[in-house]
Amino acid sequence: MNCDIDISGTILQTERLTLRPWKTEDLDDFYEYASVDGVGQMAGWLPHKNKEESAQILQHFIDGKHTFALEYRGKAVGSLGIEEYDEKQLPEFDELKCREIGFVLSREYWGHGLMAEAVREVLKYLFETVGTDAVFCTHDVTNLQSARVQEKAGFHFYAGGMFHTRMNTDVRTKINIIYRVEYEQYRKRKMMLGGSPVKQL
């Protein structure tokens, strides 16, 4: 089942990023990356046509209270949402507290490991603060960048599926998962090796 999420007032800090709730003042930063061709398509949506469209979606982020802005060097460069997974598609998880995450990063910052850093910190928040039992993350089978980020964070394949995008297309997807016990085991191994489980998960 989907557990309750409210990130109001929640601020997560990594080595390079601040993950925080979105603010109306972020509109220019949001539009700057969301309007770039090739960014939204990776997550199933078209580039924003104008700031009015970005403003509507930004307000949805603010009102929904489950999407983090990724702030890097004082600028919002991406988002990471803690979304509801499809309970009808995965009824075997009805007795567990679960959520699904999704993310987008400004094209300017691809290839620097920022999203993997953000995902690791949100998993820590979900498992250690919220008390989630399992977290899903889905990607288009052709989106190798997202697949790599998920793999680095400890996700593994659970099932295949189809996703109807906001571009009115149907794409084949891989549904990946990480369970709380897997997260805890990995964390313990890193601690035994003297590493940082937060940064190296």
C-alpha positions as CSV (number, residue, x, y, z in Angstrom):
1,M,0.0,0.0,0.0
2,N,1.1,3.6,-0.5
3,C,2.3,5.1,2.7
4,D,1.6,8.8,3.6
5,I,4.2,11.3,2.5
6,D,4.5,15.0,3.5
7,I,7.9,16.6,2.9
8,S,6.8,20.0,4.3
9,G,9.7,21.5,6.2
10,T,11.9,18.5,5.3
11,I,15.4,19.4,4.1
12,L,18.0,16.7,3.1
13,Q,21.6,17.5,2.7
14,T,24.2,15.6,0.6
15,E,27.8,16.4,-0.1
16,R,26.8,18.6,-3.1
17,L,23.0,19.0,-3.0
18,T,20.2,20.4,-0.9
19,L,16.9,18.5,-1.3
20,R,14.0,20.7,-0.2
21,P,10.4,21.5,-1.0
22,W,9.8,23.6,-4.1
23,K,9.1,27.4,-3.8
24,T,7.3,29.8,-6.2
25,E,10.7,31.6,-6.4
26,D,12.1,28.6,-8.3
27,L,10.0,29.2,-11.4
28,D,12.8,30.6,-13.5
29,D,15.1,27.7,-12.6
30,F,12.4,25.2,-13.2
31,Y,11.4,26.6,-16.6
32,E,15.1,26.8,-17.6
33,Y,15.6,23.1,-17.5
34,A,12.1,21.8,-18.1
35,S,11.9,23.7,-21.4
36,V,15.0,22.0,-22.9
37,D,14.4,19.4,-25.5
38,G,15.4,15.9,-24.5
39,V,14.9,16.4,-20.7
40,G,11.3,15.8,-20.1
41,Q,11.0,13.1,-22.8
42,M,13.3,10.9,-20.6
43,A,10.5,10.9,-18.0
44,G,7.6,10.8,-20.4
45,W,6.6,14.4,-20.8
46,L,7.2,17.1,-23.4
47,P,9.3,20.2,-22.9
48,H,7.4,23.1,-21.3
49,K,6.1,25.5,-23.9
50,N,6.1,28.6,-21.7
51,K,6.5,29.8,-18.1
52,E,2.8,29.6,-17.5
53,E,2.9,25.8,-18.0
54,S,5.9,25.6,-15.7
55,A,4.1,27.7,-13.1
56,Q,1.1,25.4,-13.1
57,I,3.3,22.3,-12.6
58,L,5.4,24.1,-10.0
59,Q,2.3,24.9,-8.0
60,H,1.3,21.2,-8.3
61,F,4.6,20.3,-6.7
62,I,4.2,22.7,-3.9
63,D,0.6,21.7,-3.1
64,G,1.3,17.9,-3.4
65,K,4.1,18.0,-0.7
66,H,5.9,15.0,-2.1
67,T,8.4,16.4,-4.6
68,F,11.9,17.6,-3.7
69,A,13.7,20.4,-5.6
70,L,17.4,19.5,-6.1
71,E,19.4,22.6,-5.3
72,Y,23.0,22.8,-6.5
73,R,25.1,25.8,-5.9
74,G,22.0,27.9,-5.1
75,K,20.0,26.8,-8.2
76,A,17.2,24.3,-8.6
77,V,18.5,21.9,-11.2
78,G,16.1,19.0,-11.0
79,S,13.3,17.3,-9.1
80,L,12.7,14.0,-7.3
81,G,9.2,13.0,-6.5
82,I,8.0,10.4,-4.0
83,E,5.1,9.2,-6.0
84,E,2.3,6.7,-5.5
85,Y,2.9,3.3,-7.1
86,D,0.1,1.4,-9.0
87,E,-1.5,-0.7,-6.3
88,K,-3.7,-2.5,-8.8
89,Q,-0.7,-3.6,-10.8
90,L,1.2,-4.8,-7.8
91,P,-1.4,-6.2,-5.3
92,E,1.2,-8.4,-3.7
93,F,2.5,-5.4,-1.8
94,D,-0.9,-4.5,-0.1
95,E,0.5,-5.4,3.3
96,L,3.7,-3.4,3.0
97,K,4.3,0.4,3.2
98,C,5.6,1.4,-0.3
99,R,6.3,4.3,-2.6
100,E,7.7,4.9,-6.0
101,I,10.3,7.6,-6.8
102,G,10.8,9.4,-10.1
103,F,13.4,12.0,-11.0
104,V,14.5,14.6,-13.6
105,L,17.8,16.5,-13.9
106,S,18.8,19.5,-15.9
107,R,20.6,18.4,-19.0
108,E,23.5,20.7,-18.1
109,Y,24.3,18.5,-15.1
110,W,24.1,15.1,-16.6
111,G,27.0,12.8,-16.0
112,H,28.2,14.2,-12.7
113,G,26.6,11.8,-10.3
114,L,24.2,14.3,-8.8
115,M,21.1,12.3,-9.3
116,A,22.6,9.1,-7.9
117,E,23.6,11.2,-4.8
118,A,20.0,12.5,-4.5
119,V,18.4,9.1,-4.8
120,R,20.6,7.6,-2.1
121,E,19.6,10.4,0.3
122,V,15.9,10.0,-0.4
123,L,16.2,6.3,0.1
124,K,17.8,7.0,3.5
125,Y,14.9,9.3,4.3
126,L,12.2,6.8,3.2
127,F,13.6,3.8,5.0
128,E,15.0,5.4,8.1
129,T,12.6,8.3,8.7
130,V,9.3,7.4,7.0
131,G,9.6,3.7,7.7
132,T,8.9,2.5,4.2
133,D,9.2,-1.3,3.6
134,A,10.0,-1.1,-0.2
135,V,10.6,1.6,-2.8
136,F,10.0,1.2,-6.6
137,C,11.5,3.1,-9.4
138,T,10.6,2.6,-13.1
139,H,12.3,3.5,-16.3
140,D,11.8,3.2,-20.0
141,V,13.8,0.2,-21.2
142,T,15.7,2.6,-23.5
143,N,16.6,5.0,-20.8
144,L,20.0,3.6,-19.8
145,Q,21.0,6.7,-17.8
146,S,18.1,6.2,-15.4
147,A,18.8,2.5,-15.3
148,R,22.4,3.2,-14.2
149,V,21.3,5.6,-11.5
150,Q,18.9,3.1,-10.1
151,E,21.5,0.3,-10.2
152,K,24.0,2.4,-8.3
153,A,21.4,3.1,-5.6
154,G,20.7,-0.6,-5.0
155,F,17.5,-1.2,-7.1
156,H,17.1,-4.5,-8.9
157,F,14.6,-5.7,-11.5
158,Y,11.2,-6.8,-10.3
159,A,8.8,-6.9,-13.3
160,G,8.3,-5.6,-16.8
161,G,5.4,-3.3,-17.7
162,M,3.9,-0.7,-20.0
163,F,3.6,3.0,-19.3
164,H,1.3,5.5,-21.0
165,T,3.2,8.8,-21.2
166,R,1.9,12.3,-21.1
167,M,3.1,12.4,-24.8
168,N,0.3,9.9,-25.5
169,T,2.7,7.1,-26.2
170,D,3.0,3.6,-24.7
171,V,6.5,2.5,-23.7
172,R,8.0,-0.7,-22.3
173,T,9.3,-0.2,-18.8
174,K,11.3,-2.0,-16.2
175,I,9.9,-1.8,-12.6
176,N,12.8,-2.0,-10.2
177,I,12.6,-2.3,-6.4
178,I,14.7,-2.1,-3.2
179,Y,13.4,-3.6,0.0
180,R,14.1,-2.2,3.5
181,V,16.0,-5.3,4.5
182,E,18.3,-4.9,1.4
183,Y,18.9,-1.3,2.3
184,E,19.8,-2.2,5.9
185,Q,22.1,-5.1,4.9
186,Y,24.0,-2.9,2.4
187,R,24.3,-0.2,5.1
188,K,25.7,-2.6,7.6
189,R,28.2,-3.9,5.1
190,K,29.4,-0.4,4.4
191,M,29.7,0.3,8.1
192,M,31.7,-2.8,8.7
193,L,34.1,-1.8,5.9
194,G,34.4,1.7,7.4
195,G,32.7,3.4,4.6
196,S,29.8,5.9,4.6
197,P,26.5,4.1,3.9
198,V,24.8,7.4,3.0
199,K,27.3,8.4,0.4
200,Q,28.2,5.0,-0.9
201,L,24.9,3.1,-1.0
